[in-house]
Amino acid sequence: MLTNSLVELDRQHLVHPVSSFEGHEARGVRVLTSAKGARIRDAEGRELIDGFAGLWCVNAGYGHESVVEAAAKQMRELPYATGYFDLGAEAPIRLAAELADRAPGDLDHVYFTLGGSDAVDSAIRYIRYYWHAKGKPTRDQFISIEQGYHGSTTMGAGLTALPVFHEGFGVPYEWQHKISSHYVYRNPLGDDPQAIIDASVAELRAKIVQLGEDRVAAFFAEPIQGSGGVLVPPKGWIKSMRGVCAEYGILFVADEVITGFGRTGPIFACTDEDIVPDLMTTAKGLTSGYAPMGAVFLSDKVYQTIAQGAGAKAIGHGFTYSAHPVSAAVALAVLKLYEGGLFERGLEAGKRLQSGLQTLRDHPLVGDVRGRGMLAAVELVVDKDRKTPLPVSVQPATRLFDRAWEQGLVVRSFAQGIFGYAPPLCCTDEEIDEIVARTRKVLDLTLDDPEIIEALR
């Protein structure tokens, strides 16, 4: 009775993100009730392995009492403190220092947001201010990558290159531009790493020249493209793109909202190629999803330019809940968990996940398996030679997600027929093996689907 009541209340009042309003009302909500480690329970008593860590974010896993205690202690002592008027609180100050100490290069200055989308918005605003401070306000053009995701705020959605975030919203803006994704599996150049890197470098250079070398403000890139289908670039790709930006004096922004905090192995994925971005955005794993928080890291060059350009004037950017003390206390507690063994566990679990998913390549529906660490994808096709995706008519996203749910597994199911994986770093070997086994079961059931059988003919 309680579940039915909640489902009806949800239909009547709660607006869900990135959903068909009518479709969601018809299907009804699945109510989650509890979680521990890498497992969640729903209101019907079903236990599932969360192979997607909520929304790429519960990196530490569920149910850590130390995090709960840190939040409760902060709430009792000081539940809120504004950062306006030169005020502050201990937790966010200490968190900024801890993060700066671990960030690459001179990313020594941290502005806290509520999540990844507003971190991207904040980065855009700081970049614009930076160029104004340098006396170059006409450097106002931004470049990002097809298949990329940089949030769903109005400005961030314009940098995002997924049609669902554009349709009906009047974005992207005329100052937001795209170049092709590296998308190795479907790259028209084939899968030769150097050819893909060379083509991306050439296209970025051409776009800069087209827009005007003195007009481009910044280039945004994810170390691994998450919501575009977990697209892993060739080794050396991001370093080469960073090099182009340096060559033209363009700010390079690493969007590590998904890849940060052990998701790919190191605390930040850009350290895999020893690059130092001019700005870096993070969120999700920062608090392991236990409280809302994101962050923008500013290099000393960017920070000092803005500071000197503003002088005694206030810089007009801020949020009521920026540097929220409870979120900061949570993040500090989560950082202790990461460095107390979870990063190491994530490295081992990531190796097992990657090797386990590779065993699915023999399945008739699997076209590609890719990933790094605890971030992976399995792309389904109905013709391996032609790389023909699942037909839109079978509604891959909904159908595959539902089928995985029935098997006790939560994964991301992308519209083009791609399974996305981002399990908590705390997963046991047995849970990793179950993720792979349950995926194979879903693939077998999908292979028996009459509409899939028809598409295979």
C-alpha positions as CSV (number, residue, x, y, z in Angstrom):
1,M,0.0,0.0,0.0
2,L,2.8,2.4,0.9
3,T,4.6,1.7,-2.4
4,N,1.4,2.3,-4.4
5,S,0.8,5.5,-2.6
6,L,4.3,6.7,-3.3
7,V,4.1,5.8,-7.0
8,E,0.9,7.8,-7.3
9,L,2.3,10.8,-5.4
10,D,5.3,10.7,-7.7
11,R,3.1,10.7,-10.8
12,Q,1.2,13.7,-9.5
13,H,4.0,15.9,-8.2
14,L,7.7,14.9,-8.7
15,V,9.4,16.0,-11.9
16,H,12.2,13.6,-12.8
17,P,15.4,14.6,-14.7
18,V,15.9,13.7,-18.3
19,S,12.7,11.7,-18.7
20,S,9.6,11.7,-20.8
21,F,7.0,13.1,-18.5
22,E,4.2,11.1,-20.1
23,G,6.4,8.0,-20.3
24,H,7.4,8.2,-16.7
25,E,3.8,8.6,-15.6
26,A,2.8,5.5,-17.5
27,R,5.7,3.4,-16.2
28,G,5.7,4.7,-12.6
29,V,8.6,5.2,-10.3
30,R,10.8,2.4,-8.8
31,V,11.2,3.4,-5.2
32,L,14.6,2.7,-3.6
33,T,14.6,2.2,0.1
34,S,18.1,1.3,1.3
35,A,21.7,0.5,0.3
36,K,24.9,-0.9,1.6
37,G,28.3,-1.2,-0.1
38,A,27.5,-1.8,-3.8
39,R,24.0,-3.1,-3.3
40,I,20.7,-1.3,-3.2
41,R,17.1,-2.4,-2.3
42,D,13.8,-1.3,-3.7
43,A,10.4,-1.1,-2.0
44,E,9.5,-4.6,-3.3
45,G,12.4,-6.1,-1.4
46,R,14.5,-6.7,-4.5
47,E,18.3,-6.5,-4.0
48,L,20.4,-5.2,-6.9
49,I,24.0,-4.7,-7.6
50,D,24.5,-1.0,-8.4
51,G,26.7,-1.2,-11.4
52,F,26.5,2.5,-12.1
53,A,27.1,4.0,-8.6
54,G,23.9,5.9,-8.6
55,L,24.7,8.3,-11.5
56,W,28.5,7.7,-11.8
57,C,28.8,9.2,-8.3
58,V,28.7,6.8,-5.3
59,N,32.4,6.0,-5.8
60,A,32.9,5.0,-2.2
61,G,29.8,2.8,-2.0
62,Y,26.8,3.2,0.3
63,G,26.4,3.1,4.0
64,H,29.7,4.4,5.4
65,E,29.0,5.5,8.9
66,S,32.1,7.7,9.1
67,V,30.6,9.9,6.4
68,V,27.2,10.0,8.1
69,E,28.8,11.0,11.4
70,A,30.9,13.7,9.8
71,A,27.7,15.2,8.3
72,A,25.8,15.0,11.6
73,K,28.7,16.5,13.5
74,Q,28.9,19.5,11.1
75,M,25.1,19.9,11.2
76,R,25.1,20.1,14.9
77,E,28.0,22.6,15.1
78,L,27.5,24.8,12.1
79,P,24.9,23.6,9.5
80,Y,25.4,26.6,7.2
81,A,28.0,29.4,6.7
82,T,28.0,31.8,3.8
83,G,31.1,32.5,1.9
84,Y,29.9,36.0,1.2
85,F,31.1,39.0,3.2
86,D,34.6,37.4,3.7
87,L,33.0,34.7,6.0
88,G,33.8,31.1,5.9
89,A,33.9,27.8,7.8
90,E,36.7,25.3,8.7
91,A,35.5,22.3,6.6
92,P,35.5,24.0,3.2
93,I,38.7,25.8,3.9
94,R,40.4,22.5,4.8
95,L,38.8,20.7,1.9
96,A,40.1,23.3,-0.6
97,A,43.6,22.9,0.8
98,E,43.4,19.1,0.6
99,L,42.2,19.1,-3.0
100,A,44.7,21.7,-4.1
101,D,47.5,19.5,-2.6
102,R,46.3,16.5,-4.7
103,A,45.5,18.3,-7.9
104,P,47.9,18.3,-10.8
105,G,50.3,21.2,-11.3
106,D,49.3,24.7,-10.1
107,L,45.6,24.0,-9.8
108,D,45.8,25.6,-6.4
109,H,42.5,27.6,-6.2
110,V,39.1,25.9,-5.7
111,Y,35.6,27.3,-6.1
112,F,32.9,25.0,-4.7
113,T,29.5,24.6,-6.5
114,L,26.5,22.3,-5.9
115,G,27.4,19.8,-8.7
116,G,28.9,19.3,-12.1
117,S,26.6,21.4,-14.2
118,D,27.1,24.6,-12.2
119,A,30.8,23.8,-12.0
120,V,30.9,24.0,-15.8
121,D,28.8,27.2,-15.8
122,S,31.2,28.7,-13.2
123,A,34.2,27.7,-15.4
124,I,32.6,29.5,-18.3
125,R,32.1,32.6,-16.3
126,Y,35.6,32.7,-14.9
127,I,37.0,32.1,-18.4
128,R,35.1,35.1,-19.7
129,Y,36.3,37.2,-16.8
130,Y,39.8,36.0,-17.4
131,W,39.9,37.3,-21.0
132,H,38.2,40.6,-20.0
133,A,40.9,41.0,-17.3
134,K,43.6,40.4,-20.0
135,G,42.0,43.1,-22.1
136,K,40.8,40.6,-24.7
137,P,37.0,40.5,-24.3
138,T,36.6,39.4,-28.0
139,R,38.0,36.0,-27.0
140,D,34.5,34.7,-26.4
141,Q,34.3,31.5,-28.5
142,F,34.2,28.1,-26.9
143,I,34.9,24.7,-28.4
144,S,33.9,21.3,-27.2
145,I,33.5,17.8,-28.7
146,E,30.7,15.9,-30.4
147,Q,29.3,13.2,-28.0
148,G,30.6,15.2,-25.1
149,Y,28.6,16.1,-22.0
150,H,29.2,19.2,-19.9
151,G,26.0,19.4,-17.8
152,S,22.4,20.5,-18.4
153,T,22.4,24.1,-17.3
154,T,21.7,26.5,-20.2
155,M,25.4,27.3,-20.9
156,G,26.6,23.9,-20.1
157,A,24.0,22.2,-22.2
158,G,25.2,24.2,-25.2
159,L,28.7,22.8,-24.7
160,T,27.2,19.4,-24.3
161,A,26.8,17.7,-27.7
162,L,23.9,15.4,-27.2
163,P,20.7,16.3,-29.0
164,V,18.3,15.6,-26.2
165,F,19.8,18.5,-24.2
166,H,19.4,20.9,-27.1
167,E,15.9,20.2,-28.5
168,G,13.4,22.8,-27.3
169,F,15.9,24.7,-25.3
170,G,17.4,27.1,-27.8
171,V,21.0,25.9,-27.5
172,P,23.8,25.7,-28.4
173,Y,24.6,29.4,-28.6
174,E,26.4,30.9,-31.6
175,W,29.6,31.0,-29.5
176,Q,29.6,27.3,-28.8
177,H,31.3,25.1,-31.4
178,K,32.1,21.4,-31.7
179,I,34.7,19.2,-33.3
180,S,34.4,15.5,-34.0
181,S,34.7,12.9,-31.2
182,H,37.6,10.4,-31.2
183,Y,35.0,7.6,-30.9
184,V,37.4,4.8,-31.7
185,Y,34.9,2.1,-32.5
186,R,33.0,4.2,-35.0
187,N,35.7,6.5,-36.2
188,P,35.7,6.8,-40.0
189,L,39.5,6.6,-40.0
190,G,39.4,3.2,-38.3
191,D,41.0,2.3,-35.0
192,D,44.6,3.4,-35.7
193,P,45.4,5.5,-32.6
194,Q,47.9,7.9,-34.2
195,A,45.6,8.5,-37.2
196,I,42.7,9.4,-34.8
197,I,45.0,11.7,-32.8
198,D,46.3,13.4,-35.9
199,A,42.8,14.0,-37.2
200,S,41.6,15.5,-34.0
201,V,44.6,17.8,-33.7
202,A,44.1,18.9,-37.3
203,E,40.4,19.5,-36.8
204,L,40.9,21.5,-33.6
205,R,43.5,23.6,-35.4
206,A,41.2,24.2,-38.3
207,K,38.3,25.2,-36.0
208,I,40.6,27.7,-34.2
209,V,41.7,29.2,-37.5
210,Q,38.1,29.3,-38.8
211,L,36.9,31.1,-35.7
212,G,39.9,33.3,-35.5
213,E,43.0,32.6,-33.4
214,D,42.3,35.8,-31.3
215,R,38.7,34.8,-30.7
216,V,38.8,31.4,-29.1
217,A,38.6,31.5,-25.3
218,A,38.7,27.8,-24.3
219,F,38.5,24.2,-25.2
220,F,36.5,21.7,-23.0
221,A,37.2,18.0,-23.0
222,E,36.4,15.0,-20.8
223,P,39.4,12.6,-20.3
224,I,36.8,9.9,-21.2
225,Q,33.5,10.9,-22.7
226,G,30.9,9.6,-20.3
227,S,27.3,10.3,-21.3
228,G,28.3,10.0,-25.0
229,G,28.7,6.3,-24.4
230,V,31.9,5.9,-22.4
231,L,34.2,6.8,-25.3
232,V,37.8,6.2,-24.4
233,P,40.3,8.2,-26.5
234,P,43.6,6.7,-27.7
235,K,46.6,7.1,-25.4
236,G,48.1,10.5,-26.1
237,W,44.9,12.1,-27.4
238,I,44.2,14.4,-24.5
239,K,47.9,15.4,-24.2
240,S,48.0,16.3,-27.9
241,M,44.8,18.4,-27.6
242,R,46.2,20.2,-24.6
243,G,49.3,20.9,-26.6
244,V,47.3,22.6,-29.4
245,C,45.6,24.8,-26.8
246,A,49.0,25.8,-25.4
247,E,50.2,26.6,-28.9
248,Y,47.4,29.0,-29.5
249,G,47.1,30.4,-26.0
250,I,43.7,28.9,-25.5
251,L,42.5,27.8,-22.0
252,F,42.2,24.0,-21.7
253,V,39.5,22.8,-19.4
254,A,39.4,19.1,-18.2
255,D,35.9,18.1,-17.3
256,E,36.5,15.5,-14.6
257,V,33.0,15.4,-13.2
258,I,32.7,11.7,-14.0
259,T,36.3,10.6,-14.2
260,G,37.6,12.2,-11.0
261,F,38.1,10.5,-7.6
262,G,39.4,7.1,-8.5
263,R,36.9,6.3,-11.3
264,T,39.6,5.5,-13.8
265,G,42.3,4.7,-11.2
266,P,44.1,7.8,-10.1
267,I,42.4,10.6,-8.2
268,F,42.2,12.6,-11.4
269,A,42.2,11.0,-14.9
270,C,44.2,13.8,-16.5
271,T,47.2,12.7,-14.5
272,D,47.3,9.5,-16.6
273,E,49.0,11.6,-19.3
274,D,50.7,14.0,-17.0
275,I,48.8,17.1,-18.2
276,V,47.9,20.1,-16.2
277,P,44.7,21.9,-17.4
278,D,44.1,25.6,-16.9
279,L,40.8,24.8,-15.2
280,M,39.3,21.5,-14.1
281,T,35.7,20.7,-13.1
282,T,34.8,18.0,-10.7
283,A,31.7,16.7,-8.7
284,K,30.1,13.3,-8.2
285,G,32.8,11.3,-6.5
286,L,33.9,14.4,-4.6
287,T,31.3,13.6,-2.0
288,S,30.5,10.1,-3.3
289,G,27.0,11.4,-3.8
290,Y,26.3,11.7,-0.1
291,A,25.7,15.4,-0.4
292,P,25.6,17.9,-3.3
293,M,28.9,19.4,-4.2
294,G,31.1,20.3,-7.2
295,A,34.3,22.2,-7.7
296,V,36.1,24.3,-10.2
297,F,39.9,24.2,-9.9
298,L,41.7,27.3,-11.2
299,S,45.4,27.4,-12.1
300,D,47.5,30.0,-10.5
301,K,47.8,31.8,-13.8
302,V,44.0,32.0,-14.3
303,Y,43.4,33.0,-10.6
304,Q,46.0,35.7,-10.5
305,T,44.9,37.2,-13.8
306,I,41.3,37.4,-12.5
307,A,42.4,38.8,-9.2
308,Q,44.6,41.5,-10.7
309,G,42.0,42.4,-13.3
310,A,39.4,42.9,-10.6
311,G,41.6,44.7,-8.2
312,A,39.4,46.1,-5.4
313,K,36.2,45.3,-7.2
314,A,34.0,42.3,-6.3
315,I,33.9,39.5,-8.9
316,G,30.1,39.0,-9.4
317,H,29.8,35.3,-9.3
318,G,28.5,33.2,-6.4
319,F,26.0,30.8,-5.1
320,T,24.2,30.7,-1.7
321,Y,25.3,27.2,-1.1
322,S,28.8,27.4,-2.4
323,A,31.4,25.9,0.0
324,H,28.5,24.5,2.1
325,P,30.1,23.2,5.4
326,V,28.1,20.0,5.6
327,S,29.0,19.0,2.0
328,A,32.6,19.9,2.7
329,A,32.6,17.8,5.9
330,V,31.2,14.9,3.9
331,A,33.9,15.3,1.2
332,L,36.7,15.3,3.7
333,A,35.3,12.1,5.2
334,V,35.0,10.5,1.8
335,L,38.6,11.5,0.9
336,K,39.8,9.6,4.0
337,L,37.9,6.5,2.8
338,Y,39.5,6.8,-0.6
339,E,43.0,7.1,0.7
340,G,42.4,4.6,3.4
341,G,42.2,1.8,0.9
342,L,39.3,2.4,-1.5
343,F,41.5,3.8,-4.3
344,E,43.6,0.6,-4.1
345,R,40.5,-1.5,-4.0
346,G,39.2,0.3,-7.0
347,L,42.3,-0.4,-9.0
348,E,42.0,-4.1,-8.4
349,A,38.3,-4.2,-9.0
350,G,38.8,-2.1,-12.2
351,K,41.2,-4.7,-13.6
352,R,38.7,-7.4,-12.9
353,L,35.8,-5.5,-14.4
354,Q,37.7,-4.7,-17.6
355,S,38.9,-8.3,-18.1
356,G,35.5,-9.7,-17.2
357,L,33.7,-7.6,-19.7
358,Q,36.1,-8.5,-22.4
359,T,34.9,-12.1,-22.1
360,L,31.5,-10.8,-23.5
361,R,33.1,-10.1,-26.9
362,D,32.2,-13.6,-28.1
363,H,28.4,-12.8,-27.7
364,P,26.6,-12.3,-31.0
365,L,25.2,-8.9,-29.9
366,V,28.5,-7.4,-28.6
367,G,30.3,-5.1,-31.0
368,D,32.7,-3.4,-28.7
369,V,34.0,-3.5,-25.1
370,R,35.9,-0.5,-23.8
371,G,36.8,1.3,-20.6
372,R,39.4,2.2,-18.0
373,G,39.4,1.3,-14.4
374,M,35.9,1.3,-12.9
375,L,34.4,3.0,-16.0
376,A,33.4,0.8,-18.9
377,A,30.9,0.2,-21.8
378,V,29.6,-2.7,-23.8
379,E,28.2,-1.6,-27.2
380,L,25.6,-3.8,-28.8
381,V,25.1,-4.3,-32.5
382,V,23.0,-6.6,-34.7
383,D,25.8,-6.9,-37.3
384,K,29.3,-7.1,-36.1
385,D,30.9,-6.6,-39.5
386,R,28.8,-3.5,-40.3
387,K,28.6,-2.3,-36.7
388,T,24.9,-1.9,-37.2
389,P,23.4,-0.6,-33.9
390,L,20.2,-2.0,-32.4
391,P,17.1,-0.6,-34.2
392,V,15.5,2.4,-32.6
393,S,12.2,0.6,-32.8
394,V,13.2,-1.7,-30.0
395,Q,13.7,1.2,-27.7
396,P,17.1,0.0,-26.5
397,A,17.5,2.3,-23.5
398,T,14.3,1.3,-21.8
399,R,14.2,-2.3,-22.8
400,L,17.8,-3.1,-21.8
401,F,17.5,-1.2,-18.5
402,D,14.4,-3.1,-17.6
403,R,15.9,-6.4,-18.5
404,A,19.0,-5.7,-16.4
405,W,16.8,-4.6,-13.5
406,E,14.9,-8.0,-13.7
407,Q,18.3,-9.7,-13.3
408,G,19.2,-7.7,-10.2
409,L,21.6,-5.3,-12.0
410,V,21.6,-1.5,-12.4
411,V,23.6,-0.2,-15.4
412,R,23.3,2.8,-17.6
413,S,21.5,1.9,-20.8
414,F,22.2,4.5,-23.5
415,A,19.7,5.2,-26.3
416,Q,22.0,3.7,-29.0
417,G,22.2,0.3,-27.3
418,I,25.3,0.7,-25.1
419,F,25.6,-0.5,-21.5
420,G,27.5,1.9,-19.3
421,Y,29.3,0.7,-16.1
422,A,30.6,2.7,-13.2
423,P,30.4,0.5,-10.1
424,P,31.4,1.7,-6.6
425,L,35.1,1.2,-5.9
426,C,34.3,-1.0,-3.0
427,C,32.9,-3.8,-5.1
428,T,34.1,-7.3,-4.1
429,D,35.5,-9.7,-6.6
430,E,32.3,-11.7,-6.4
431,E,30.2,-8.6,-7.1
432,I,32.3,-7.7,-10.2
433,D,31.9,-11.3,-11.4
434,E,28.1,-11.0,-10.8
435,I,28.0,-7.8,-12.9
436,V,29.6,-9.6,-15.8
437,A,27.4,-12.8,-15.4
438,R,24.2,-10.8,-15.1
439,T,25.1,-8.8,-18.2
440,R,25.6,-12.0,-20.2
441,K,22.2,-13.2,-19.0
442,V,20.7,-9.9,-20.2
443,L,22.4,-10.3,-23.6
444,D,21.1,-13.9,-23.9
445,L,17.6,-12.8,-23.1
446,T,17.9,-9.9,-25.6
447,L,19.1,-12.3,-28.3
448,D,15.8,-14.2,-27.8
449,D,13.7,-11.0,-28.3
450,P,11.6,-11.5,-31.4
451,E,12.3,-7.9,-32.6
452,I,16.0,-8.5,-32.2
453,I,15.8,-11.8,-34.0
454,E,14.1,-10.0,-36.9
455,A,16.8,-7.3,-37.0
456,L,19.5,-10.0,-37.1
457,R,18.1,-11.5,-40.3
